[in-house]
């Protein structure tokens, strides 16, 4: 899987939200200034070549749909991001965000709770 460009990501966000869409429907969901029809059509065809998008034919018109889920791409992208910026260490990434970002105490407590829940699940799976 390849990383998406900013424009490709914007189109995929729309397709993930709509699930199926014609180019005109994709354009309607994009922010102003709206890109040209041909621009969006070209990006969608590139996404097809990258195997992110498939289509159904309706005469000469195509309705496009995602072949890769948002969750699947998010997992890939995060792994790539952590690899590029944090030497593939999630621990370094979490450390960075807790120190560098202005996380509130409440957000940190919620993150701690989520991590503790996942630790408990892993322990249960190992002992189960």
C-alpha positions in Angstrom: 0.0 0.0 0.0 1.2 3.5 -0.8 0.6 6.7 1.1 -2.0 9.0 -0.3 -1.2 12.5 -1.5 -3.2 15.3 0.2 -5.6 15.5 -2.8 -6.1 11.7 -2.9 -6.7 11.7 0.8 -9.3 14.4 0.5 -11.2 12.3 -2.1 -10.9 9.1 0.0 -12.3 10.9 3.0 -15.4 11.8 0.9 -15.7 8.2 -0.4 -15.3 6.7 3.0 -18.1 9.0 4.2 -20.5 8.5 1.3 -19.5 4.8 0.6 -20.4 5.1 -3.1 -20.4 8.3 -5.2 -20.3 9.7 -8.7 -17.6 12.3 -9.4 -20.3 15.1 -9.2 -21.3 13.9 -5.7 -17.6 13.8 -4.6 -17.2 17.4 -5.8 -20.3 18.5 -3.9 -18.7 17.3 -0.6 -15.4 19.1 -1.2 -14.7 22.5 0.3 -14.6 25.7 -1.6 -13.1 26.5 -4.0 -14.4 23.4 -5.7 -11.9 21.6 -8.0 -12.7 21.1 -11.6 -14.6 18.0 -12.6 -11.6 16.7 -14.7 -9.3 17.2 -11.8 -11.4 15.0 -9.5 -12.0 12.5 -12.2 -8.2 12.2 -12.7 -7.5 11.8 -9.0 -10.2 9.1 -8.8 -8.6 7.2 -11.7 -5.2 7.4 -10.0 -6.8 6.0 -6.8 -8.2 3.1 -9.0 -4.7 2.4 -10.3 -3.4 2.4 -6.7 -6.2 -0.1 -5.9 -7.9 2.2 -3.3 -11.0 2.6 -5.4 -13.3 0.5 -7.5 -16.2 1.4 -9.8 -19.6 0.3 -11.1 -20.5 1.3 -14.6 -23.8 3.0 -15.4 -23.6 3.4 -19.1 -20.7 5.8 -19.7 -20.8 7.0 -16.1 -19.0 5.4 -13.2 -19.9 5.2 -9.5 -16.9 4.8 -7.3 -16.4 3.1 -4.0 -13.5 2.4 -1.6 -11.7 -0.9 -1.8 -9.7 -0.1 1.3 -11.4 0.8 4.6 -10.5 3.9 6.5 -9.4 1.8 9.4 -7.1 -0.3 7.2 -5.5 2.9 5.7 -5.3 4.6 9.1 -3.4 1.6 10.5 -1.0 1.6 7.6 -0.5 5.4 7.7 0.1 5.5 11.5 2.7 2.7 11.3 4.5 4.6 8.5 4.3 7.8 10.5 5.6 6.3 13.6 8.4 4.6 11.6 9.4 7.9 9.9 9.2 10.2 12.9 9.7 8.0 16.0 12.0 5.2 14.9 9.1 2.8 14.9 8.6 3.3 18.6 5.0 3.9 19.8 6.5 4.6 23.2 8.5 7.5 21.8 5.4 8.8 20.0 3.3 8.7 23.2 6.2 10.3 25.2 6.4 13.1 22.6 2.7 13.8 22.7 2.5 13.8 26.5 5.5 16.2 26.8 5.2 18.4 23.7 1.5 18.7 23.2 -0.8 20.6 25.4 -2.9 17.6 26.5 -5.2 18.3 29.4 -5.1 16.2 32.5 -8.5 14.7 31.5 -7.2 13.7 28.1 -4.1 12.1 29.7 -6.3 10.2 32.2 -8.5 9.0 29.4 -5.5 7.8 27.4 -4.2 6.0 30.6 -7.5 4.3 31.1 -7.6 3.1 27.4 -4.1 1.7 27.7 -4.9 0.0 31.0 -8.0 -1.6 29.4 -5.8 -3.0 26.5 -3.3 -4.3 29.0 -6.0 -6.2 30.9 -7.4 -7.6 27.6 -3.9 -8.8 26.6 -3.3 -10.4 30.0 -6.7 -12.2 29.8 -5.8 -13.5 26.3 -2.5 -14.8 27.5 -4.0 -16.5 30.5 -7.2 -17.5 28.9 
